[in-house]
């Protein structure tokens, strides 16, 4: 087995960011009086809930490309991509909760490493297959 410590740490960091958004939703439910399964009724709650759902959507994209990158491209690149993703997510969450229109930087720092690793994965895999 080949160890992938940077990818593993990046994965754990990304999951910690997601767990943080779960906690934010839980606190917002209590603060706004929104009982599950309701997802509407307060703009504050809807922002927090939307941040969590968007983070989940992005996490589903990140994890496969991160681990493919670790295997096919390089462990350090995968770890770095995952770290940038998590920093971007934190910026996204904080800015979106203040003003949804200010989320651009966080979004770019989230989607850029995901897309970069996706393209790199594809290039390295095709290069291997084509000899």
MARVO-505213 format. One line per field, with one value per atom (N, C-alpha, C, O): x, y, z; residue in one letter. Coordinates in Angstrom, 1 decimal. Last residue first. Layout:
% MARVO-505213
east = X, ...
north = Y, ...
up = Z, ...
r = A, ...
***
This chain:
% MARVO-505213
east = -0.2, 1.2, 2.1, 3.3, -2.8, -2.3, -0.9, -0.3, -3.1, -3.8, -3.2, -3.2, -1.5, -1.2, -1.8, -1.1, -3.0, -1.6, -1.1, -0.4, -5.4, -5.4, -3.9, -3.7, -4.5, -5.1, -5.0, -4.7, -3.6, -2.6, -3.2, -2.4, -6.0, -4.7, -3.8, -3.3, -7.7, -8.0, -6.8, -6.6, -6.3, -6.6, -6.9, -6.3, -6.4, -5.1, -5.3, -4.5, -9.2, -8.5, -7.1, -6.8, -9.5, -10.3, -9.6, -9.4, -7.9, -7.6, -8.3, -7.8, -9.3, -7.9, -7.5, -6.8, -11.8, -11.7, -10.2, -10.0, -10.9, -11.7, -11.5, -11.2, -9.7, -8.9, -9.6, -9.0, -12.0, -10.8, -9.9, -9.5, -14.1, -14.3, -12.9, -12.7, -13.0, -13.6, -13.6, -13.1, -12.3, -11.3, -11.8, -11.0, -14.8, -13.6, -12.6, -12.0, -16.2, -16.6, -15.5, -15.3, -14.8, -14.9, -15.3, -14.7, -15.3, -13.9, -13.9, -13.1, -18.2, -17.5, -16.1, -15.7, -20.0, -19.4, -18.5, -17.9, -21.5, -20.1, -19.4, -18.2, -24.2, -23.6, -22.1, -21.4, -24.9, -24.8, -24.1, -23.5, -23.4, -24.1, -23.9, -22.8, -22.9, -22.9, -23.7, -24.6, -22.9, -23.8, -23.9, -24.9, -21.0, -22.4, -23.3, -24.4, -18.6, -19.1, -20.5, -21.3, -18.5, -18.5, -19.0, -19.8, -18.5, -19.5, -19.6, -20.7, -16.2, -17.5, -18.6, -19.5, -14.1, -14.4, -15.8, -16.5, -14.4, -14.6, -14.9, -15.8, -13.9, -15.2, -15.5, -16.5, -11.2, -12.2, -13.6, -14.4, -10.1, -10.0, -11.0, -11.7, -10.8, -11.3, -11.2, -12.2, -9.3, -10.8, -11.4, -12.4, -6.7, -7.3, -8.8, -9.5, -6.6, -6.4, -7.0, -7.7, -6.9, -7.9, -7.8, -8.8, -4.6, -5.9, -7.0, -7.9, -2.6, -2.7, -4.1, -4.7, -3.2, -3.3, -3.4, -4.2, -2.6, -3.9, -4.1, -5.2, 0.1, -0.9, -2.3, -3.1, 1.2, 1.3, 0.3, -0.3, 0.6, 0.1, 0.1, -0.9, -0.2, 0.7, 0.1, -0.9, -1.7, -1.0, 0.1, 1.3, -2.9, -2.5, -1.6, -0.7, -3.5, -3.0, -2.4, -1.3, -4.4, -3.3, -2.7, -1.5, -6.4, -5.2, -4.1, -2.9, -8.3, -7.7, -6.4, -5.5, -8.8, -8.1, -7.6, -6.6, -9.9, -8.8, -8.0, -6.8, -12.1, -11.0, -9.8, -8.6, -13.8, -13.2, -12.0, -11.1, -14.1, -13.5, -13.0, -11.8, -15.4, -14.0, -13.4, -12.3, -18.1, -17.1, -15.7, -14.9, -19.0, -19.2, -18.3, -17.9, -18.5, -17.8, -17.9, -16.9, -20.5, -19.1, -18.2, -17.2, -22.8, -22.7, -21.2, -20.8, -22.1, -22.3, -22.2, -21.5, -22.2, -20.9, -21.0, -20.0, -24.8, -23.9, -22.5, -21.8, -26.0, -26.3, -25.3, -24.8, -24.9, -24.6, -24.9, -24.0, -25.9, -24.5, -24.1, -23.2, -28.7, -28.2, -26.6, -26.1, -28.8, -29.1, -28.6, -28.1, -28.1, -27.3, -27.5, -26.6, -30.3, -28.9, -28.0, -27.1, -32.5, -32.3, -30.9, -30.4, -32.1, -32.0, -31.7, -30.9, -32.5, -31.3, -31.1, -30.0, -35.1, -34.0, -32.7, -31.8, -37.4, -36.5, -35.4, -34.7, -38.7, -39.4, -38.7, -39.2, -37.6, -37.9, -38.6, -39.0, -37.5, -36.2, -36.4, -35.6, -38.7, -38.9, -37.5, -36.5, -38.8, -38.0, -38.1, -37.6, -37.3, -37.1, -38.5, -39.2, -38.3, -38.2, -38.1, -38.7, -37.1, -37.4, -37.2, -36.1, -36.3, -37.5, -38.0, -39.2, -33.9, -35.0, -36.3, -37.3, -32.3, -32.3, -33.6, -34.2, -32.5, -33.0, -33.2, -34.2, -31.5, -32.8, -33.4, -34.5, -28.9, -29.9, -31.3, -32.2, -27.7, -27.9, -28.9, -29.7, -27.8, -28.5, -28.7, -29.8, -26.2, -27.7, -28.4, -29.5, -23.8, -24.4, -25.9, -26.7, -23.3, -23.5, -24.2, -25.0, -22.9, -24.0, -24.3, -25.5, -20.6, -21.8, -23.0, -24.1, -18.8, -19.1, -20.3, -21.1, -18.8, -19.4, -19.7, -20.7, -17.4, -18.8, -19.5, -20.6, -14.9, -15.6, -17.1, -18.0, -14.3, -14.5, -15.2, -16.1, -14.0, -15.1, -15.3, -16.5, -11.6, -12.9, -14.1, -15.1, -9.9, -10.1, -11.4, -12.3, -9.9, -10.4, -10.7, -11.7, -8.7, -10.1, -10.7, -11.8, -6.2, -7.1, -8.5, -9.5, -5.2, -5.5, -6.4, -7.2, -5.2, -6.0, -6.3, -7.4, -3.3, -4.7, -5.6, -6.8, -1.1, -1.6, -3.1, -3.9, -0.7, -1.0, -1.6, -2.5, -0.9, -1.3, -1.7, -2.8, 1.2, 0.5, 0.2, 0.9, 0.5, 1.2, 0.5, -0.7, 0.8, 0.0, 0.9, 1.9
north = 5.1, 4.7, 5.8, 5.6, 5.6, 5.7, 5.4, 5.4, 5.4, 4.4, 4.4, 3.4, 7.6, 6.2, 5.2, 4.2, 9.7, 9.5, 8.1, 7.5, 9.3, 9.1, 8.9, 8.1, 10.0, 8.6, 8.4, 7.3, 12.6, 11.6, 10.2, 9.3, 13.9, 13.9, 12.8, 12.1, 13.4, 13.0, 12.9, 11.9, 14.7, 13.3, 12.7, 11.7, 17.4, 16.7, 15.2, 14.4, 17.9, 17.9, 17.2, 16.4, 17.6, 16.8, 16.7, 15.6, 19.5, 18.1, 17.2, 16.2, 21.8, 21.6, 20.1, 19.5, 21.5, 21.5, 21.2, 20.4, 21.8, 20.7, 20.5, 19.4, 24.3, 23.1, 21.9, 20.9, 26.0, 25.9, 24.7, 24.0, 25.8, 25.1, 25.0, 24.0, 27.2, 25.8, 25.1, 24.0, 29.7, 28.9, 27.4, 26.6, 30.5, 30.3, 29.4, 28.5, 30.7, 29.8, 29.5, 28.3, 32.8, 31.5, 30.4, 29.3, 34.8, 34.4, 33.0, 32.2, 35.1, 34.7, 34.2, 33.2, 35.9, 34.6, 34.2, 33.1, 38.2, 38.3, 37.0, 36.9, 37.7, 38.3, 38.3, 38.5, 37.0, 36.0, 36.4, 35.7, 38.1, 38.7, 37.7, 37.5, 36.4, 37.9, 38.5, 39.4, 33.9, 34.2, 35.7, 36.1, 34.1, 33.9, 34.2, 34.8, 34.4, 35.5, 35.4, 36.3, 31.9, 33.2, 34.3, 35.1, 30.1, 30.1, 31.4, 32.0, 30.9, 30.9, 31.0, 31.8, 30.5, 31.8, 31.9, 32.9, 27.7, 28.5, 30.0, 30.6, 27.0, 26.7, 27.6, 28.1, 27.7, 28.4, 28.2, 29.1, 25.9, 27.3, 28.1, 29.0, 23.5, 23.8, 25.2, 25.8, 23.9, 23.7, 24.1, 24.8, 23.9, 25.1, 25.1, 26.1, 21.2, 22.3, 23.6, 24.3, 19.8, 19.7, 20.8, 21.3, 20.7, 21.0, 20.9, 21.7, 19.6, 21.0, 21.4, 22.4, 16.8, 17.4, 19.0, 19.5, 16.6, 16.3, 16.9, 17.5, 17.3, 18.1, 17.8, 18.8, 15.2, 16.6, 17.5, 18.4, 12.9, 13.1, 14.5, 15.0, 13.0, 13.1, 13.5, 14.3, 11.6, 12.8, 13.0, 13.2, 9.2, 9.4, 10.5, 10.5, 9.4, 8.1, 8.4, 7.8, 12.0, 11.4, 10.2, 10.0, 12.2, 13.0, 12.4, 12.4, 10.5, 10.1, 10.9, 10.4, 12.0, 10.7, 10.2, 9.5, 14.3, 14.4, 13.1, 13.0, 13.4, 13.9, 14.1, 13.9, 12.4, 11.5, 12.1, 11.4, 14.9, 13.7, 12.7, 12.2, 17.0, 17.0, 15.7, 15.3, 16.4, 16.5, 16.4, 15.8, 16.3, 15.1, 15.2, 14.2, 18.9, 17.8, 16.5, 15.8, 20.4, 20.5, 19.4, 19.0, 19.5, 19.3, 19.4, 18.6, 20.3, 18.9, 18.6, 17.7, 23.1, 22.4, 20.9, 20.3, 23.4, 23.7, 23.1, 22.6, 22.7, 21.9, 22.2, 21.2, 24.8, 23.4, 22.5, 21.7, 27.1, 26.9, 25.4, 24.9, 26.6, 26.6, 26.4, 25.8, 26.9, 25.6, 25.5, 24.5, 29.6, 28.6, 27.2, 26.5, 30.7, 31.0, 29.9, 29.3, 29.8, 29.4, 29.6, 28.8, 31.2, 29.8, 29.3, 28.4, 33.9, 33.5, 32.0, 31.5, 33.7, 34.0, 33.6, 33.1, 31.2, 32.3, 32.5, 31.6, 29.3, 30.1, 31.2, 32.1, 26.0, 27.4, 28.0, 27.4, 23.4, 24.0, 25.4, 26.1, 20.9, 22.2, 22.7, 22.6, 18.5, 18.6, 19.9, 19.9, 20.4, 19.4, 18.8, 18.5, 23.7, 22.3, 21.4, 21.7, 26.7, 25.9, 24.4, 23.9, 28.7, 28.0, 27.2, 27.1, 30.0, 30.5, 29.8, 30.2, 28.6, 30.0, 30.6, 31.5, 25.9, 26.3, 27.8, 28.2, 26.2, 25.6, 26.1, 26.5, 27.2, 28.1, 27.5, 28.3, 24.9, 26.1, 27.0, 27.6, 23.2, 22.8, 24.0, 24.2, 24.7, 24.4, 24.1, 24.5, 24.5, 25.8, 25.7, 26.5, 21.8, 22.4, 23.8, 24.2, 21.5, 20.8, 21.5, 21.6, 23.0, 23.6, 22.8, 23.4, 21.4, 22.7, 23.3, 23.9, 19.2, 19.0, 20.4, 20.5, 20.4, 20.0, 19.8, 20.2, 20.8, 21.9, 21.6, 22.4, 18.1, 18.9, 20.2, 20.7, 17.3, 16.7, 17.5, 17.7, 18.7, 19.0, 18.4, 19.1, 17.4, 18.9, 19.2, 20.0, 14.8, 15.1, 16.5, 16.9, 15.4, 14.8, 15.1, 15.5, 16.3, 17.2, 16.7, 17.5, 13.9, 15.1, 16.1, 16.7, 12.3, 11.9, 13.1, 13.3, 13.7, 13.5, 13.1, 13.6, 13.4, 14.7, 14.7, 15.5, 10.6, 11.4, 12.8, 13.3, 7.9, 9.2, 10.2, 10.5, 5.0, 6.0, 7.3, 7.7, 2.2, 3.5, 4.5, 4.7, -1.2, 0.0, 1.2, 1.3
up = -23.9, -23.9, -24.0, -24.0, -23.5, -24.9, -25.0, -26.1, -20.8, -21.6, -23.0, -23.7, -19.9, -19.5, -20.5, -20.9, -20.9, -21.3, -21.0, -21.8, -19.5, -21.0, -21.5, -22.4, -16.9, -17.2, -18.7, -19.1, -17.3, -16.8, -17.1, -17.5, -18.1, -18.9, -18.6, -19.4, -15.9, -17.3, -18.2, -18.9, -13.9, -13.8, -15.2, -15.6, -14.8, -14.7, -14.6, -15.2, -14.7, -16.0, -15.9, -16.8, -11.9, -12.9, -14.2, -14.8, -10.9, -10.6, -11.6, -12.0, -11.9, -12.2, -12.0, -12.8, -10.6, -12.1, -12.5, -13.4, -7.9, -8.4, -9.9, -10.3, -7.9, -7.6, -8.1, -8.5, -8.7, -9.4, -9.1, -10.1, -6.8, -8.1, -8.9, -9.6, -4.6, -4.4, -5.8, -5.9, -5.4, -4.7, -4.4, -4.1, -6.4, -7.3, -6.7, -7.3, -4.0, -5.0, -6.0, -6.3, -2.7, -2.1, -3.1, -3.1, -4.6, -4.3, -3.7, -4.1, -4.5, -5.7, -5.4, -6.0, -2.5, -2.4, -3.5, -3.5, -2.3, -2.1, -2.1, -1.6, -2.4, -3.6, -3.5, -4.5, 0.2, -0.8, -2.1, -2.8, 3.0, 1.8, 0.7, 0.1, 5.2, 5.4, 4.2, 4.4, 4.1, 5.3, 5.5, 6.0, 2.1, 1.8, 2.9, 2.7, 3.7, 2.8, 2.4, 2.4, 5.0, 5.8, 4.9, 5.4, 2.8, 3.9, 4.6, 4.8, 1.3, 0.7, 1.8, 1.7, 3.1, 2.6, 2.1, 2.3, 3.3, 4.5, 4.1, 4.7, 0.6, 1.2, 2.5, 2.7, 0.4, -0.4, 0.1, 0.1, 2.2, 2.4, 1.7, 2.2, 0.7, 2.1, 2.5, 3.1, -1.7, -1.7, -0.3, -0.2, -0.7, -1.3, -1.4, -1.1, 0.1, 1.1, 0.5, 1.2, -2.3, -1.2, -0.2, 0.3, -3.6, -4.2, -3.1, -3.1, -1.9, -2.0, -2.6, -2.2, -2.2, -0.9, -1.0, -0.3, -5.0, -4.4, -3.1, -2.8, -5.0, -5.8, -5.3, -5.1, -3.5, -3.1, -3.8, -3.1, -5.1, -3.7, -3.3, -2.7, -8.5, -7.4, -6.1, -6.0, -10.5, -10.8, -9.7, -10.1, -9.6, -11.0, -11.3, -12.1, -6.8, -7.5, -8.8, -9.1, -6.4, -5.5, -6.2, -6.1, -8.3, -8.4, -7.6, -8.1, -7.2, -8.5, -8.7, -9.3, -4.9, -4.8, -6.1, -6.1, -6.1, -5.2, -5.1, -5.2, -7.5, -8.2, -7.4, -7.9, -5.3, -6.3, -7.1, -7.3, -3.7, -3.2, -4.3, -4.2, -5.3, -4.8, -4.5, -5.0, -5.7, -6.8, -6.4, -7.1, -3.1, -4.0, -5.2, -5.7, -2.4, -1.7, -2.6, -2.7, -3.7, -4.1, -3.5, -4.2, -2.3, -3.8, -4.2, -5.1, 0.3, 0.0, -1.5, -1.9, -0.2, 0.3, 0.0, -0.4, -0.8, -1.8, -1.4, -2.3, 1.7, 0.5, -0.6, -1.2, 3.4, 3.6, 2.4, 2.1, 2.1, 2.2, 2.5, 1.9, 2.6, 1.2, 1.2, 0.3, 5.3, 4.7, 3.3, 2.9, 5.6, 6.2, 5.6, 5.3, 4.1, 3.7, 4.3, 3.6, 5.6, 4.2, 3.7, 2.9, 8.1, 8.0, 6.6, 6.3, 7.1, 7.8, 7.7, 7.4, 6.2, 5.2, 5.8, 5.1, 7.0, 7.5, 6.6, 6.2, 5.6, 6.6, 7.2, 7.9, 4.9, 4.5, 5.7, 6.7, 5.4, 5.0, 4.6, 4.0, 7.7, 7.0, 6.6, 7.3, 9.1, 7.9, 7.1, 6.0, 11.7, 10.6, 10.3, 11.3, 12.5, 12.9, 11.6, 10.6, 13.1, 11.9, 12.3, 12.3, 14.8, 15.1, 13.9, 13.7, 14.6, 13.8, 14.0, 13.5, 16.4, 16.6, 15.8, 16.3, 15.5, 16.8, 16.9, 17.5, 12.9, 13.1, 14.4, 14.6, 13.4, 12.8, 12.9, 13.1, 14.5, 15.4, 14.8, 15.5, 12.2, 13.5, 14.4, 14.9, 10.5, 10.2, 11.4, 11.7, 11.8, 11.5, 11.2, 11.7, 11.7, 13.0, 12.8, 13.6, 8.9, 9.6, 10.9, 11.2, 8.6, 8.0, 8.6, 8.7, 10.0, 10.5, 9.9, 10.6, 8.2, 9.6, 10.2, 10.9, 6.1, 5.9, 7.3, 7.5, 7.4, 6.9, 6.7, 7.1, 7.8, 8.9, 8.5, 9.3, 5.1, 5.9, 7.2, 7.6, 4.6, 3.8, 4.6, 4.6, 6.4, 6.5, 5.8, 6.3, 5.3, 6.7, 6.9, 7.6, 2.8, 2.9, 4.3, 4.4, 3.6, 2.9, 2.9, 3.0, 4.8, 5.6, 4.9, 5.6, 2.5, 3.7, 4.6, 5.0, 1.0, 0.5, 1.6, 1.7, 2.6, 2.3, 1.8, 2.1, 2.8, 4.0, 3.6, 4.4, 1.5, 0.9, 2.0, 2.2, 0.9, 1.8, 1.1, 0.2, -0.8, -0.9, 0.0, -0.2, 0.0, 0.0, 0.0, 0.7
r = X, X, X, X, X, X, X, X, X, X, X, X, X, X, X, X, X, X, X, X, X, X, X, X, X, X, X, X, X, X, X, X, X, X, X, X, X, X, X, X, X, X, X, X, X, X, X, X, X, X, X, X, X, X, X, X, X, X, X, X, X, X, X, X, X, X, X, X, X, X, X, X, X, X, X, X, X, X, X, X, X, X, X, X, X, X, X, X, X, X, X, X, X, X, X, X, X, X, X, X, X, X, X, X, X, X, X, X, X, X, X, X, X, X, X, X, X, X, X, X, X, X, X, X, X, X, X, X, X, X, X, X, X, X, X, X, X, X, X, X, X, X, X, X, X, X, X, X, X, X, X, X, X, X, X, X, X, X, X, X, X, X, X, X, X, X, X, X, X, X, X, X, X, X, X, X, X, X, X, X, X, X, X, X, X, X, X, X, X, X, X, X, X, X, X, X, X, X, X, X, X, X, X, X, X, X, X, X, X, X, X, X, X, X, X, X, X, X, X, X, X, X, X, X, X, X, X, X, X, X, X, X, X, X, X, X, X, X, X, X, X, X, X, X, X, X, X, X, X, X, X, X, X, X, X, X, X, X, X, X, X, X, X, X, X, X, X, X, X, X, X, X, X, X, X, X, X, X, X, X, X, X, X, X, X, X, X, X, X, X, X, X, X, X, X, X, X, X, X, X, X, X, X, X, X, X, X, X, X, X, X, X, X, X, X, X, X, X, X, X, X, X, X, X, X, X, X, X, X, X, X, X, X, X, X, X, X, X, X, X, X, X, X, X, X, X, X, X, X, X, X, X, X, X, X, X, X, X, X, X, X, X, X, X, X, X, X, X, X, X, X, X, X, X, X, X, X, X, X, X, X, X, X, X, X, X, X, X, X, X, X, X, X, X, X, X, X, X, X, X, X, X, X, X, X, X, X, X, X, X, X, X, X, X, X, X, X, X, X, X, X, X, X, X, X, X, X, X, X, X, X, X, X, X, X, X, X, X, X, X, X, X, X, X, X, X, X, X, X, X, X, X, X, X, X, X, X, X, X, X, X, X, X, X, X, X, X, X, X, X, X, X, X, X, X, X, X, X, X, X, X, X, X, X, X, X, X, X, X, X, X, X, X, X, X, X, X, X, X, X, X, X, X, X, X, X, X, X, X, X, X, X, X, X, X, X, X, X, X, X, X, X, X, X
***
